[in-house]
């Protein structure tokens, strides 16, 4: 395994170093962690240690053309893989074009890189939506603009992405944001289509508010999406194929600056999310409560703790179960 990781890392270094570019910037992260689950140990392990890392090369060919290579590895795959290879063209101050294996910009949370998340993991509702295809990555062609205070006369961000993956899904994701200083509002629409012997088309909607500055970060989002898998199953059975899922989340964090030698700041975080797989069966529901903190030992080194309580209920039970709740500990370093 180590030989495989070393070979891939060396191959990426060789590949990038052979590119004739004006400038190459390296960035990435490494993390190690421990998870304790609330599980029946007769059926699942209830403890897990893990590691993960990323090496990213941002390549500037000229002022208008940039490329990116992203190599990821973790203890689950026991290997490092090329996760992203993209090329970006700056058409104008307000229009950029990007092609590659891109994240689908569905929701505020998916605009944030994994290593920059304030909680250790993405919210349960966002991961559930990604399992339906409303998130994750796909080979895409995206036209976009990300708001910058260098251009206050245009207080908008927008993303329009055409995608296609190897599970026969293709579609379009669109998002637009309005920015007012550190405050913003964003809305999403996504269309998914699956071809093959049993084609189906689905729609997803989302929207919310967010606020971010050097110390405070908060967001509120609501989602209503059509479940492509359950919709397709019911379609084949001759039933109503319009199966919609509802989800929402709210999160907040605040950075308290400190000046100790090994403690530069503490950042408490809280997140609450809810997900209902079928809006016609509201007794099926998962509620997630995450509470924790990031302890900054250095600007680029932080120790993290998240208590992740998950309350699960279905229509056959009156009580909520805490099955799959977890405690997550992690130490993370970033570099650039």
Beta strands, then each sheet from edge to edge (+ up, - down):
strand 1: 23-37
strand 2: 47-60
strand 3: 65-74
strand 4: 79-92
strand 5: 95-103
strand 6: 137-145
strand 7: 156-164
strand 8: 169-180
strand 9: 183-194
strand 10: 200-212
strand 11: 216-226
strand 12: 244-260
strand 13: 263-276
strand 14: 285-298
strand 15: 301-313
strand 16: 326-335
sheet 1: 1+ 2- 3+ 4- 5+ 6- 7+ 8- 9+ 10- 11+ 12- 13+ 14- 15+ 16- 1+
end
